[in-house]
């Protein structure tokens, strides 16, 4: 990080090609990918943040993320969740 007082971790979600077996952009494929991304985000938040001790975790969602995905992401346990769509 450029500022040691404000450490940042940027993490791209893992490739989920195995989940998108249909490869057709169907709603079912999109929902499976969203579910896998949310599960990964929850594991990441739990791995970084210790309850009551910290550090605080702020989760950013893409501007391409649906409103439903952003709403579910807010329930993952991060200190804050910001949608780049807003």
N, C-alpha and C positions, 0 to 999 in steps of 0.2 A: 504494500500500500504506500501511496505517496505521503500520507499523514499517519505516522505511527500511533497517534492518539485515536484514530478512527479506522481500525482494521476492517477491510472489506474482503469478502470471498465471493468471487463470481463463479457460478457453477452452471454449466449447461446440463440439462437433463439427459440421461443416457439414451442412446439410440433405441428405439422401440420397434424396429423392423419386424421382429418376431411376432409382435402383437398384431401388426397390421397385415395379417396373412391374406386378407382379401385384396388389399392393395387397390381398392376401388373408391376410396374416399367415402364409404358409406357411413351412416350415422352410427352403426354398431362399432365400426373400426374406430371412429372418432371418440366414442364413449370409452372404449377399452384403453385407448391411449391416454385420455384424460384421467381415468382411474389409476393407471400405472404412474402417471406423472404426480398425482396427488399423494400416492403411497410413497413414492421416492422423496417428495418434499417433506412429508411427515417424518420419515426416517432421518433425513438430513437435519431438520430442525431439532429433533430429539437428540441427535448425536452431537450437535454443536452447543445447545443450550441446556444448562443444568437448572432444574426448578429452584427458584428463590435465590440462586447464586448468580446466574447469568452465564455467559454474556447474553445480552438481548439480541434477538434475531429479527430482522426486517425482511420480509419476503416480497419480492417484486414480481408481478405477473406481466406477461407480454401484452402489448396493445392489441395483439391478434387473439388473445384469450377471450372466450365468451364470458358473458356476465355470470352465467351459472358456474363456470369454472372459478372465476374470481371470488364468488360468494363461498364456494366450498373451500378454497384456499385460505380464506379468512378464519376458518374453523380448525386449522391445522395446529395451532398452538404458538405461532410466532408472536413476538411482542407487537408487531404491526404488520399489516399486509397492504401493499399499495399496488393498484392497477395502473399500468402506464397508459391505459385507455382514458383514465380520468384527466 
